[in-house]
Amino acid sequence: YTKLLSILGKAWMPTEALRIFTIMRGDAQIYPDMAAYHSIAVTLGRAGLLNELIKIIDYMRQKPSKRVMMMRRKDWDPLLEPDVLVYNSVLNACVLSQQWKGVFWVFQKMRFGGLTPTGATFGLAMEVMLKSKKYEFVQKFFEKMQRKGVPPRAITYKGSVAVSFI
């Protein structure tokens, strides 16, 4: 089913992928693992479906229904925590929806979760700010990235250069 989620994502069919993911959550035999969460997160992020993506993050931390729990081994722990890829997907959704406040939410969650932002994370954050016309934050994120010693990527330079011309 994870492969199906991936195919639906590449086919730009996020609603259908979300439907399959919901089926997976209700079945102990195909309950989503981290790979399935990655796939649905990337799909929803590319489609700009921010609210649905936030719900997916909540699902990661929720215990499944009693029916699903009864069908699995007693030592099975289905609770997962979002990683950098999931949070980068949120930032990707923020780019499309121009939800610049979501960037601060992502960085706060990553900090509390002990996750280190990557060059892609900073690049996406800068792209959100650029699309939202929050130019002062583009420069602040670029400086923060440099202070933390994160190597810049092409997308980070794109945002930084674009602000220089504004």
SVG drawing of the C-alpha trace seen along z (x, -y; Angstrom):
<svg xmlns="http://www.w3.org/2000/svg" viewBox="-12 -46 41 57">
<polyline fill="none" stroke="black" stroke-width="0.4" points="0.0,0.0 2.9,-2.3 3.9,-1.9 0.4,-2.8 0.5,-6.0 3.8,-6.9 2.3,-6.2 -0.8,-8.3 1.4,-11.1 3.4,-11.1 0.2,-11.1 -0.9,-14.2 -3.9,-12.4 -3.7,-13.5 -7.3,-13.0 -7.2,-9.4 -3.9,-8.9 -5.6,-10.3 -8.4,-7.8 -6.0,-4.9 -4.1,-6.1 -7.4,-6.3 -8.1,-2.7 -4.6,-1.7 -5.1,-3.3 -8.2,-1.1 -6.5,2.2 -4.0,3.8 -2.4,5.8 -1.6,2.7 -1.3,0.1 1.0,-2.8 4.7,-2.7 7.1,-5.6 7.5,-5.0 3.7,-5.3 3.8,-8.5 6.6,-9.9 4.8,-9.1 1.5,-10.7 3.3,-13.7 5.2,-14.4 2.0,-13.9 0.0,-16.3 2.9,-18.8 3.3,-18.9 -0.5,-19.5 -0.4,-22.3 -2.9,-20.6 -1.6,-22.0 -4.6,-21.2 -4.7,-17.6 -0.9,-17.3 -1.3,-18.7 -3.9,-16.0 -1.5,-13.3 1.1,-14.5 -1.5,-14.2 -2.3,-10.7 1.4,-9.7 1.1,-10.4 -2.3,-8.7 -2.8,-5.2 -4.9,-3.3 -8.4,-2.0 -8.8,0.8 -9.8,3.1 -6.5,2.5 -4.5,2.8 -6.2,6.1 -5.1,7.6 -1.4,6.8 1.4,8.2 1.3,6.9 4.8,5.3 3.8,3.4 4.2,-0.4 2.5,-2.2 3.3,-5.7 5.7,-7.7 7.3,-11.1 7.6,-13.3 11.1,-13.7 12.7,-16.3 11.1,-14.9 7.6,-15.3 8.3,-18.8 9.9,-19.7 6.6,-18.5 4.7,-20.9 7.0,-23.7 6.3,-22.7 2.6,-23.0 3.2,-26.4 4.9,-27.6 1.8,-26.8 -0.6,-28.2 1.6,-31.2 1.1,-30.3 4.3,-32.1 3.4,-31.6 3.6,-27.8 7.3,-28.2 7.7,-29.3 5.5,-26.4 7.7,-23.9 10.9,-25.3 9.4,-25.3 8.3,-21.7 11.6,-20.6 13.5,-22.3 11.3,-20.7 11.7,-17.3 15.5,-17.6 15.6,-17.7 18.2,-19.8 17.0,-21.8 18.7,-20.9 19.7,-23.1 16.4,-22.1 14.5,-23.1 16.0,-26.6 15.5,-26.8 11.8,-26.0 11.4,-28.4 13.0,-31.2 10.8,-30.3 7.7,-30.5 8.7,-34.0 9.6,-35.1 6.2,-34.0 4.5,-35.6 6.4,-38.9 8.0,-38.7 11.4,-39.7 13.0,-40.6 12.5,-37.0 14.2,-35.6 17.4,-37.4 17.0,-36.3 16.6,-32.6 19.7,-32.9 21.7,-34.4 20.4,-31.8 21.4,-29.0 24.9,-30.4 25.2,-30.8 24.3,-27.1 26.8,-26.1 24.2,-24.5 25.6,-24.3 23.4,-26.3 21.6,-24.7 20.6,-26.2 17.1,-27.0 18.6,-29.0 20.6,-31.2 17.5,-31.6 15.6,-33.2 18.6,-35.3 19.3,-36.6 15.7,-37.4 15.5,-39.5 18.6,-41.5 16.8,-42.7 13.6,-43.8"/>
</svg>
